[in-house]
Structures are given as C-alpha cells and as structure tokens.
Amino acid sequence: LPVFFPSSVQDILDMGLHAFAMSRFSGVWAGMKTIQEIVESSASISVDPDRVKIVMPEDFVMPEGGLHIRWPDAPLEQEARLMDHKWYAALAYIRANKLNYNVISTSSDRFGIIASGKAYNDTRQALLDLGLDDDTCRRIGIRVHKVAVVWPLEAQITRDFALGLQEILVVEEKRQVIEYQIKEELYNWRADVRPNVLGKFDEPEGDESGGEWSRPNPSENWLLRAKADLTPAIIAKAIAKRLTKLGVPSDIVARMQARLAVIDARERALVETKLETGERAPWFCSGCPHNTSTRVPEGSRAVAGIGCHYMATWMDRSTSTFTQMGGEGVPWVGQSAFTTEPHIFANLGDGTYFHSGLLAIRQSIASGVNITYKILYNDAVAMTGGQQVGERPEGHSVAQIAHSLRAEGVVKLVVVTDEPEKYHGRTHTVDSSAARAGHAELINDLPPGVEVFHRDELDKLQREFRELKGCTAIIYDQTCATEKRRRRKRGLLADPAKRVVINELVCEGCGDCSVQSNCLSVEPLETEFGRKRRINQNTCNKDYSCVKGFCPSFVTVEGGQLKKPKKEKKGDLASLPAIPEPVLPVAENAWGIVVGGVGGTGVITIGQLLGMAAHLEGKGVVTQDAGGLAQKGGATWSHIQIANRPEAIYTTKVDTAKADLIIGCDPIVTASPYTLATMQPGRTFVA
C-alpha cells in the first residue's frame, strides 16, 4: 500500500490526483497520511486543472494480462501479481512523475536533508530561520530532498539524492519510516562513498555509526525526538549541530548561533518566569447533553473515549483513562479479572459507534465482562461540524442503534432522553412476519422490551445497571446544544418560548444550580450582599437542567422576549478625522499573527476573516486553528501567516519567537506559556 504524505493543502489536492492515477496504473490501493496541522488548516491554493501532469511510466514492462483483477483469479495468482509486478509498477509511477525530488541541490553538496509532510515544512522554515536561504544552501553544499511517497521509498531517486553526500539527516516525526528504508537502500555502497545517515538519534561520542542501535538504551540521545511533534526550533537545533560538526564558514556559524540564542533565550525565559496566570480549561457548551449523560452514581467510575465527552476526564465525574476510537471499554476486558471492582461504565459517542465502537461492544459481550455502555446519541457528529450520524446520508436513528445492540446480544437496553414523549406509541412488538414484510417498521420503532425513560431517571437506572451481569447499554438521546442553536437560527427547529431567570434578591449563592446543570451559562454575580448567580441569556441554549436545583430564586418566563439594548445616537461621522492608512509590512517571508482567546468568543472567526481578506487581496495565506472539541471557555488560538506569495509560507503555525503580531482576546490566554513562546522582544507587537 503506497503511502502519500502531503505537506500542505495544495499537496492534498495534487497528491490525491497522483494517488488515483497510481492506483489505476499499478492495480494497488494508495493511502494518504494526513495530520491535524495540515488537514485542519486553510490556505490559498491553485485549482488549475492543468497543474498536475500525469506521466505514464515507460520503463515498466506490463505482464501478460496486465495488473488488474480478472476472472477466474486464484488467490496465489493474485499474490504473485502483487509481489512480482504491482509493487514495482507503483515504484515506476513514482519515478516517472518525480514524486520524490530534490528541492535544492548542486553537484558539490556535502550535507543532505530528506523530509516529508509537515516535517518538510518545518525543515524549510528551520533553514530560513538559521539564515540558510536557497542560495546560501547551494553555496555551502546543502541538498534538500522532499518525499511525497514515504512508503515504499523509491530507491533510484533516493540513491541519486545521496550521491556525493557525506552525511544525510532524515527529518520525520514519530518513529523511523524513511530512515530505515534509506539505510537499507544505501547499505551495500562502499564505505568510502556511503554517506553517514542520522535521524532520530545522535551518534554517541567515538561512534560514527549513529542510529538507534548504537547503545543499549538510546533514549537520552535523541537528535529529533519521536514523542509529540517536531517544530522548526527543534529541527533548527539539529541542523545547526550537524553542520557545525561537518564544518561550515564562520559567517554561517554566526547566523545559526544568533537564531539558536533567540530560541534558547525564549525557552529559558519561560522556565524562569513561571507566571501563575491560571488556566482556561475547555468545558461542555451550555445545555450540552454531556453535562448530564457523563455523570455516574457514587461509587462507580467511567472510562472515556474519543469525542467532546472526553472532557469529562478533567471534571468531577469519576471518569478516567481513554482509548483510541473504537477501543472504548475494551481495556476492562483485561482489567476485570485482576480487580475486585465488579463493574464500570464506558462512554461511547454516536459517531464513534458507527466508526468502530460497535466492535468494542461486541468484544465486551464476547468476553462476558460486567460493563454498561452509554451510547451518547447527540443527533449530530458535533466534534467535526455537525454531520449526520452514521453512514447513511439521512443519518441513523436511535431505533436503528437499539436494534443493532439487541441483535449483538446486550443483556439489557434502555433509552434515556430529555424528550420521552417523542417515543410514545413506538415501543410496540413487531413480529417476525411483519418485520420481513416491512423493514421500515423495524427501523422506525424501538425493539420489543426496550423502555424509554426521562433523563431525570438516569442516576436510578445506572444504579440498577451496575448490579447486572454481562454487557448492558443505555442510549442517551439528546441533541447537541450547538447543533440545536444552529437549527433554531436556520428555522429548522422550534425555539422554545420559555426562559429561565434568577431573582438575585432571593438567590443565596449556594451554587446548586451549577452542580445540577454543570452549565457555563449559570454565571457568578457579585453583589453588595455577596456572590449570587445569574443566567447569561445570550449563551443559554434552553436546556433547563439548572431548574432541577429546585430553588425559589428561579423564575421561568414564557412568551417573553429579551429587552433589546438601546441604540446609541449616531454622531456625525463626517466630522471624524480621516483614519490614516497603515504602513503594511513587506511580507517577502511569512508574517505571523497569533490570535489567542477563549473558545466560543470569535477567535476562530478572526482568523478566518483575516485569512479571507488576504486571499481576496491575492496574497499567500495559511491559517491554522485549534479545533477538535467544543472549546467553550477553554484557551484557543488561531495562527495566520501572510506573505506576498504562497511559496514563502512553509509552516501552518507560528513557531518559537516568530510572531509579528499577537491579538490578545483574553489576558490569561495571552500570558500563557504557549502564547509567550511565540513572542520575541523587539519584533512582536501585542494588541
């Protein structure tokens, strides 16, 4: 399976076309590795249909009958075609289309850098930060090679890149994929022409072999770490270290040391300052179903998984540990035999259920462990933008999930919802003949014996379920609060004509309303009589769970409308002095902006507005936003980089000491180590 690794939004488009063409030519599947920093960035790109030129290989001899499936097609014949021909057809396509290529090269180069994907972007930025532009690289003998297809690594192109080099630095995140392949491809070269290859690990003193196996435990000898990610600052340190050892002119050493001094000063300042600025932890949105659904009874615990409900791990919810998508609850299969704990709950999102979560439930059923899965059905895959639940265009219903779970063999199954009335008349028995005659009847109705309860009964139900043997399930049905807000704005969902307000004169500030609702719209209100509570009507999504506090200070208003703020009288705009035109920076290189603030207050919107404005002006622009969860109340950032041309922007994020402008929308986030790390005295403006 050839694997493409795009380094930009443009690459995703270009490599995608090549991936399809390669697959058609060679008869193999093609994969594409995309990571968050690339796939969740925005950029100004070219969609010219003539941009990608597909070249069919001429140096590959097709076997008789070609490479594709035919009939009959015995398994061993398919394997022979794959091993003897398809693999090499894919490599021929890589060669013919020069998918891996030298970006900077001369015949006298000594030091080579090979990189792919995000690591390639970071490498180009690191070189620029060290004062090593393309001309300087050519002058001192640095060759840069970009890899589009990381597996398999085409050997002929790689050997041409390595020819004449003394040393090669492999830059790739996580574990070694390119490094191991290039070492194999160059292994049989004579020692006097074979370059020294380094990547993840530095060479120990007195040992020129380098590599992971130079010492029994090399974990303290990282050159380019495998954990977390790589940044231009980390890569710059590695490049400078190897170039200094290899020997470069003194003026180059001075340039590199100047940049490293800036990085070291910034990192040292962050350690020495240790500002106690507090932390903006993200939270569930106002009215979020997870505020109620992720609760567990006293004495029980839950395990988390992938989705917004993961945030329960840092709330007072007795929820700890998490797994990859589709592994929710599975660790309990191994743990249960070695503990006296009889039962756990596992939270599982509706999107994850259809992705691979059903397999986790199947595993728990097969193993016979005592576990209750809470299927958090929010009527939308909210974490990635509110898509329909399930594989069908029209989405999947609670009833369909219920039938699936019943067929898998869960011991007991119930539905818990904030709207039990919508299930009235839908729990009748459907006999097998009716099921065969009308499949739609099964889909639209709950299975026989599946009861529906109001969400107020959740605690009671969970206490009952934890006493049962085997795998059980609770489907918690409540629409995502953010999706409700969207639908109401678009007229797709009725907006209840009821609001909740708090009479601050009656409120005693006990905070039970916050305990009951876990809602961000229940805010503290400082008064002359002490701290009270109020409902923020602008952010309230009308979940009404705060009313469960049963407090006399709560008042529900039906049919009333919020008072509109008074409009201030407009002055004579013509009398205002003309706003001077700003002096715009000369953006030959990327001009970095970091917007920092609180999730839900427009931080991402600012980034998108600036990005679109730059795009409309014909400039190169890349934006990258912190996303993936509902970042309500949590720290969030938007990175915007603008240049006169797209090619001048390498990375999606503003790196250490590279911000030209900080737009601080919140003092705590602006003073956080993450934001401070991007600032540089004398360079960065803060607004």
ZAMARGU-4260 file (C-alpha; in steps of 0.2 Angstrom, whole numbers, plus 5000, padded with zeros to 4 digits):
<rodrens>
0) 5000/5000/5000 | 5009/5016/4994 | 5008/5030/5007 | 5007/5048/5001 | 5011/5061/5014
5) 5006/5079/5009 | 5014/5094/5017 | 5000/5107/5013 | 4983/5109/5007 | 4989/5111/4990
10) 4998/5095/4991 | 4982/5086/4997 | 4974/5091/4980 | 4989/5087/4969 | 4994/5071/4978
15) 4977/5065/4978 | 4976/5065/4959 | 4993/5056/4958 | 4986/5043/4971 | 4971/5039/4960
20) 4982/5038/4944 | 4995/5027/4953 | 4981/5016/4959 | 4974/5014/4941 | 4991/5011/4934
25) 4998/4998/4946 | 4982/4990/4952 | 4986/4993/4971 | 4977/5004/4984 | 4985/5020/4988
30) 4984/5028/5005 | 4987/5046/5011 | 4993/5051/5029 | 4985/5067/5034 | 4989/5075/5051
35) 4979/5089/5061 | 4991/5103/5057 | 4989/5100/5038 | 4971/5094/5036 | 4963/5107/5048
40) 4972/5122/5040 | 4966/5133/5027 | 4976/5140/5013 | 4975/5150/4996 | 4979/5137/4983
45) 4978/5134/4964 | 4964/5123/4957 | 4971/5125/4939 | 4966/5108/4931 | 4982/5108/4921
50) 4993/5110/4937 | 4996/5091/4939 | 5003/5082/4924 | 5001/5064/4925 | 5015/5054/4916
55) 5013/5035/4912 | 5029/5025/4916 | 5039/5019/4900 | 5052/5009/4910 | 5040/4996/4916
60) 5035/4981/4906 | 5017/4975/4909 | 5015/4957/4912 | 5003/4947/4901 | 4985/4951/4905
65) 4990/4967/4914 | 4989/4970/4933 | 4971/4971/4937 | 4958/4958/4943 | 4951/4946/4931
70) 4940/4930/4931 | 4945/4917/4936 | 4958/4924/4948 | 4965/4912/4960 | 4972/4918/4977
75) 4990/4913/4973 | 4989/4921/4956 | 4984/4937/4964 | 4998/4936/4977 | 5011/4933/4963
80) 5005/4948/4953 | 5006/4959/4969 | 5023/4953/4974 | 5031/4952/4957 | 5023/4966/4947
85) 5011/4978/4956 | 5024/4984/4969 | 5036/4989/4956 | 5023/4997/4945 | 5019/5009/4959
90) 5038/5012/4961 | 5039/5015/4942 | 5025/5028/4943 | 5034/5037/4957 | 5050/5038/4946
95) 5041/5044/4931 | 5031/5058/4940 | 5046/5063/4951 | 5035/5062/4966 | 5051/5062/4977
100) 5063/5076/4971 | 5077/5087/4976 | 5071/5105/4980 | 5089/5112/4982 | 5104/5104/4975
105) 5121/5106/4967 | 5134/5094/4961 | 5146/5099/4976 | 5134/5096/4990 | 5140/5088/5006
110) 5126/5088/5018 | 5108/5081/5013 | 5092/5084/5022 | 5077/5072/5017 | 5060/5076/5024
115) 5041/5073/5021 | 5024/5080/5026 | 5024/5093/5040 | 5042/5089/5044 | 5047/5095/5027
120) 5038/5112/5030 | 5046/5113/5047 | 5063/5109/5039 | 5062/5123/5026 | 5057/5136/5040
125) 5071/5130/5051 | 5083/5133/5037 | 5076/5150/5034 | 5077/5154/5052 | 5095/5149/5053
130) 5099/5161/5039 | 5101/5147/5026 | 5090/5153/5011 | 5091/5143/4995 | 5106/5152/4988
135) 5116/5150/5004 | 5112/5132/5005 | 5119/5130/4987 | 5134/5140/4992 | 5139/5129/5007
140) 5133/5112/5000 | 5116/5108/5007 | 5105/5097/4997 | 5086/5096/5002 | 5075/5082/4996
145) 5056/5081/4998 | 5047/5064/4999 | 5029/5063/4993 | 5028/5044/4995 | 5035/5039/5011
150) 5032/5020/5008 | 5039/5012/4998 | 5054/5024/4997 | 5059/5024/4978 | 5077/5018/4978
155) 5083/5025/4962 | 5078/5043/4966 | 5085/5041/4984 | 5102/5035/4978 | 5103/5049/4966
160) 5099/5061/4980 | 5113/5053/4991 | 5126/5053/4978 | 5141/5063/4983 | 5135/5067/5001
165) 5145/5065/5016 | 5130/5065/5028 | 5111/5064/5027 | 5099/5070/5040 | 5082/5062/5040
170) 5068/5073/5047 | 5052/5064/5051 | 5040/5064/5065 | 5037/5049/5077 | 5046/5033/5073
175) 5058/5030/5058 | 5050/5026/5042 | 5061/5034/5029 | 5077/5032/5039 | 5076/5013/5040
180) 5072/5012/5021 | 5086/5024/5016 | 5099/5015/5027 | 5094/4998/5018 | 5095/5006/5001
185) 5112/5013/5004 | 5119/4998/5014 | 5129/4990/5000 | 5138/5005/4995 | 5156/5006/4998
190) 5161/5014/5014 | 5171/5027/5005 | 5156/5034/4996 | 5142/5029/5008 | 5135/5044/5017
195) 5133/5044/5036 | 5114/5043/5039 | 5107/5051/5055 | 5089/5054/5060 | 5081/5051/5077
200) 5097/5048/5087 | 5113/5057/5088 | 5129/5047/5086 | 5137/5043/5103 | 5155/5050/5107
205) 5168/5040/5097 | 5155/5031/5087 | 5152/5036/5069 | 5138/5023/5066 | 5124/5033/5074
210) 5106/5026/5074 | 5095/5019/5087 | 5106/5003/5090 | 5122/5012/5094 | 5119/5009/5113
215) 5108/4998/5124 | 5096/5012/5129 | 5097/5027/5117 | 5083/5037/5124 | 5094/5051/5131
220) 5102/5053/5114 | 5088/5060/5104 | 5093/5071/5090 | 5075/5073/5083 | 5063/5066/5096
225) 5049/5053/5092 | 5037/5059/5105 | 5025/5074/5102 | 5029/5083/5086 | 5044/5092/5078
230) 5045/5111/5077 | 5056/5122/5067 | 5065/5126/5083 | 5069/5108/5087 | 5074/5105/5069
235) 5085/5121/5068 | 5095/5114/5083 | 5098/5098/5075 | 5103/5105/5058 | 5115/5118/5067
240) 5123/5104/5077 | 5127/5093/5062 | 5133/5107/5051 | 5144/5114/5064 | 5152/5097/5066
245) 5153/5095/5047 | 5162/5112/5046 | 5154/5127/5038 | 5161/5145/5036 | 5162/5156/5051
250) 5148/5168/5045 | 5136/5154/5043 | 5140/5148/5061 | 5137/5165/5067 | 5120/5166/5059
255) 5115/5149/5066 | 5121/5154/5083 | 5111/5170/5083 | 5095/5161/5079 | 5099/5147/5092
260) 5102/5161/5105 | 5085/5168/5102 | 5077/5151/5104 | 5087/5147/5120 | 5083/5164/5127
265) 5064/5162/5124 | 5064/5144/5132 | 5074/5150/5147 | 5063/5165/5150 | 5048/5154/5150
270) 5056/5142/5163 | 5062/5157/5174 | 5046/5167/5173 | 5034/5154/5179 | 5019/5165/5178
275) 5004/5160/5188 | 4991/5166/5176 | 4979/5152/5179 | 4972/5140/5165 | 4957/5141/5153
280) 4951/5123/5153 | 4938/5119/5140 | 4921/5114/5145 | 4905/5107/5139 | 4894/5120/5130
285) 4879/5127/5139 | 4865/5115/5138 | 4877/5101/5131 | 4869/5083/5134 | 4886/5078/5141
290) 4883/5089/5156 | 4870/5075/5162 | 4875/5060/5152 | 4893/5058/5158 | 4888/5058/5176
295) 4890/5041/5186 | 4882/5036/5203 | 4893/5037/5218 | 4904/5023/5220 | 4905/5019/5201
300) 4918/5025/5188 | 4918/5028/5169 | 4931/5027/5156 | 4931/5040/5142 | 4934/5039/5123
305) 4935/5050/5108 | 4923/5064/5107 | 4918/5080/5116 | 4914/5069/5131 | 4932/5066/5133
310) 4932/5082/5143 | 4924/5073/5157 | 4941/5067/5162 | 4946/5083/5170 | 4929/5086/5178
315) 4922/5079/5194 | 4914/5064/5185 | 4924/5049/5191 | 4930/5047/5173 | 4947/5042/5169
320) 4958/5034/5156 | 4954/5034/5137 | 4957/5024/5122 | 4958/5026/5103 | 4942/5027/5093
325) 4934/5010/5094 | 4943/5004/5109 | 4931/5012/5122 | 4929/5000/5137 | 4940/4986/5129
330) 4954/4988/5142 | 4941/4982/5155 | 4941/4965/5147 | 4959/4963/5153 | 4957/4973/5169
335) 4941/4965/5176 | 4950/4948/5181 | 4963/4957/5192 | 4952/4968/5202 | 4938/4967/5215
340) 4928/4981/5206 | 4913/4972/5199 | 4908/4984/5185 | 4912/5000/5175 | 4903/5012/5163
345) 4910/5017/5146 | 4906/5032/5137 | 4904/5030/5118 | 4899/5044/5106 | 4887/5041/5092
350) 4899/5044/5078 | 4912/5033/5086 | 4898/5019/5087 | 4897/5019/5068 | 4915/5021/5065
355) 4921/5006/5075 | 4914/5007/5093 | 4901/4993/5089 | 4917/4981/5088 | 4921/4987/5106
360) 4904/4982/5112 | 4905/4966/5103 | 4921/4962/5112 | 4914/4965/5129 | 4899/4954/5125
365) 4910/4940/5119 | 4921/4941/5135 | 4906/4942/5147 | 4913/4956/5157 | 4901/4967/5168
370) 4900/4984/5159 | 4887/4997/5154 | 4890/5006/5138 | 4882/5024/5137 | 4879/5027/5119
375) 4879/5046/5118 | 4867/5050/5104 | 4868/5068/5100 | 4859/5068/5084 | 4875/5075/5075
380) 4893/5071/5074 | 4896/5088/5083 | 4915/5086/5085 | 4918/5088/5067 | 4905/5100/5062
385) 4888/5093/5065 | 4887/5079/5051 | 4873/5066/5051 | 4875/5051/5062 | 4880/5035/5054
390) 4884/5030/5036 | 4868/5035/5028 | 4865/5052/5020 | 4849/5054/5030 | 4858/5048/5046
395) 4854/5034/5058 | 4841/5034/5072 | 4841/5028/5090 | 4829/5014/5085 | 4842/5008/5072
400) 4856/5008/5085 | 4844/4999/5098 | 4840/4985/5085 | 4859/4983/5082 | 4863/4982/5100
405) 4849/4970/5104 | 4855/4959/5089 | 4873/4959/5096 | 4866/4952/5112 | 4867/4965/5126
410) 4859/4959/5142 | 4848/4974/5145 | 4845/4990/5135 | 4835/5006/5138 | 4834/5023/5130
415) 4836/5039/5141 | 4830/5056/5134 | 4825/5074/5138 | 4810/5071/5126 | 4802/5054/5131
420) 4786/5060/5123 | 4793/5058/5106 | 4794/5039/5108 | 4776/5037/5114 | 4767/5023/5104
425) 4784/5017/5097 | 4788/5003/5108 | 4776/4990/5102 | 4780/4972/5097 | 4784/4969/5079
430) 4783/4950/5075 | 4795/4942/5063 | 4782/4941/5048 | 4779/4960/5050 | 4797/4963/5051
435) 4800/4953/5035 | 4786/4962/5026 | 4790/4979/5031 | 4808/4983/5035 | 4804/5001/5038
440) 4793/4997/5053 | 4808/4989/5062 | 4819/5004/5058 | 4806/5017/5064 | 4802/5008/5081
445) 4811/5003/5096 | 4814/4984/5098 | 4802/4975/5109 | 4805/4977/5128 | 4816/4992/5126
450) 4809/5005/5138 | 4811/5024/5137 | 4815/5035/5152 | 4817/5053/5156 | 4834/5059/5159
455) 4830/5063/5177 | 4829/5044/5179 | 4847/5042/5174 | 4855/5040/5191 | 4842/5027/5196
460) 4845/5017/5180 | 4863/5017/5182 | 4862/5011/5200 | 4851/4996/5193 | 4863/4993/5178
465) 4879/4991/5188 | 4871/4977/5198 | 4868/4967/5182 | 4879/4953/5175 | 4886/4955/5157
470) 4886/4969/5145 | 4872/4982/5145 | 4868/4998/5136 | 4860/5014/5139 | 4856/5025/5124
475) 4856/5043/5130 | 4846/5053/5117 | 4848/5072/5117 | 4853/5084/5103 | 4869/5093/5104
480) 4867/5110/5111 | 4877/5119/5097 | 4868/5109/5084 | 4851/5115/5092 | 4857/5133/5091
485) 4861/5131/5073 | 4845/5123/5068 | 4835/5136/5078 | 4844/5150/5069 | 4840/5142/5052
490) 4822/5139/5057 | 4824/5120/5056 | 4820/5118/5075 | 4807/5126/5086 | 4814/5139/5098
495) 4805/5137/5115 | 4796/5152/5121 | 4802/5149/5138 | 4817/5157/5148 | 4824/5154/5165
500) 4830/5169/5175 | 4836/5170/5193 | 4830/5183/5206 | 4846/5189/5213 | 4837/5196/5229
505) 4831/5178/5233 | 4847/5169/5227 | 4858/5164/5242 | 4873/5159/5231 | 4873/5141/5236
510) 4878/5136/5218 | 4867/5120/5217 | 4860/5126/5201 | 4878/5124/5194 | 4880/5107/5202
515) 4864/5101/5194 | 4867/5108/5177 | 4886/5109/5175 | 4881/5124/5164 | 4893/5138/5159
520) 4878/5150/5157 | 4875/5149/5175 | 4887/5163/5180 | 4893/5171/5196 | 4886/5188/5200
525) 4895/5199/5213 | 4883/5210/5223 | 4884/5220/5239 | 4876/5205/5248 | 4889/5193/5241
530) 4890/5182/5227 | 4874/5177/5218 | 4870/5168/5202 | 4863/5173/5185 | 4858/5166/5169
535) 4868/5173/5154 | 4853/5174/5141 | 4865/5176/5127 | 4873/5159/5129 | 4859/5149/5136
540) 4853/5135/5125 | 4837/5132/5135 | 4842/5115/5142 | 4833/5120/5158 | 4843/5107/5169
545) 4848/5121/5180 | 4830/5122/5187 | 4832/5105/5195 | 4841/5114/5209 | 4823/5117/5215
550) 4827/5135/5221 | 4814/5148/5225 | 4825/5161/5216 | 4822/5153/5199 | 4809/5161/5188
555) 4803/5154/5171 | 4796/5167/5159 | 4785/5160/5145 | 4781/5171/5129 | 4793/5185/5135
560) 4806/5192/5124 | 4823/5199/5129 | 4824/5218/5130 | 4834/5224/5116 | 4849/5236/5120
565) 4846/5254/5117 | 4854/5261/5102 | 4866/5275/5105 | 4863/5290/5094 | 4874/5291/5080
570) 4886/5306/5079 | 4891/5315/5063 | 4903/5303/5056 | 4909/5316/5043 | 4916/5326/5057
575) 4928/5312/5062 | 4946/5314/5056 | 4951/5303/5042 | 4959/5286/5048 | 4977/5286/5041
580) 4982/5271/5030 | 4993/5259/5040 | 5010/5255/5034 | 5009/5237/5029 | 5024/5226/5032
585) 5035/5220/5017 | 5030/5202/5018 | 5043/5193/5007 | 5043/5180/5020 | 5029/5174/5031
590) 5022/5187/5043 | 5015/5178/5058 | 4999/5183/5068 | 4993/5173/5083 | 4975/5176/5090
595) 4973/5170/5107 | 4957/5170/5117 | 4943/5159/5125 | 4933/5147/5114 | 4916/5152/5109
600) 4920/5171/5108 | 4926/5173/5090 | 4944/5168/5090 | 4942/5157/5075 | 4931/5169/5066
605) 4945/5182/5067 | 4957/5170/5060 | 4945/5166/5045 | 4942/5184/5042 | 4960/5189/5041
610) 4964/5174/5030 | 4950/5178/5018 | 4955/5196/5017 | 4972/5191/5012 | 4966/5178/5000
615) 4955/5192/4992 | 4970/5203/4990 | 4979/5190/4981 | 4992/5186/4994 | 4998/5169/5000
620) 4990/5164/5017 | 4989/5149/5028 | 4978/5149/5044 | 4978/5135/5057 | 4965/5134/5071
625) 4964/5124/5087 | 4950/5113/5085 | 4943/5095/5088 | 4932/5098/5103 | 4919/5111/5109
630) 4932/5123/5116 | 4919/5133/5126 | 4928/5143/5140 | 4945/5135/5135 | 4960/5143/5128
635) 4960/5143/5109 | 4971/5150/5096 | 4971/5155/5078 | 4988/5156/5068 | 4988/5167/5052
640) 5003/5168/5041 | 5003/5180/5026 | 5016/5183/5013 | 5016/5191/4996 | 5017/5174/4988
645) 5011/5157/4994 | 5028/5149/4992 | 5035/5160/5005 | 5024/5151/5019 | 5031/5135/5025
650) 5023/5130/5041 | 5004/5131/5047 | 5009/5138/5064 | 5019/5152/5070 | 5034/5145/5079
655) 5045/5150/5093 | 5049/5169/5094 | 5042/5171/5076 | 5026/5180/5080 | 5025/5198/5072
660) 5008/5202/5080 | 4998/5195/5095 | 4980/5199/5096 | 4976/5195/5114 | 4957/5192/5116
665) 4960/5186/5134 | 4973/5191/5146 | 4975/5174/5153 | 4977/5165/5136 | 4989/5179/5130
670) 5000/5177/5145 | 5000/5158/5144 | 5017/5149/5140 | 5010/5144/5123 | 5007/5162/5118
675) 5023/5169/5126 | 5034/5156/5117 | 5029/5164/5100 | 5034/5182/5105 | 5051/5190/5103
680) 5056/5206/5111 | 5059/5220/5098 | 5049/5210/5085 | 5032/5206/5092 | 5018/5219/5093
685) 5004/5214/5106 | 4986/5221/5104
</rodrens>
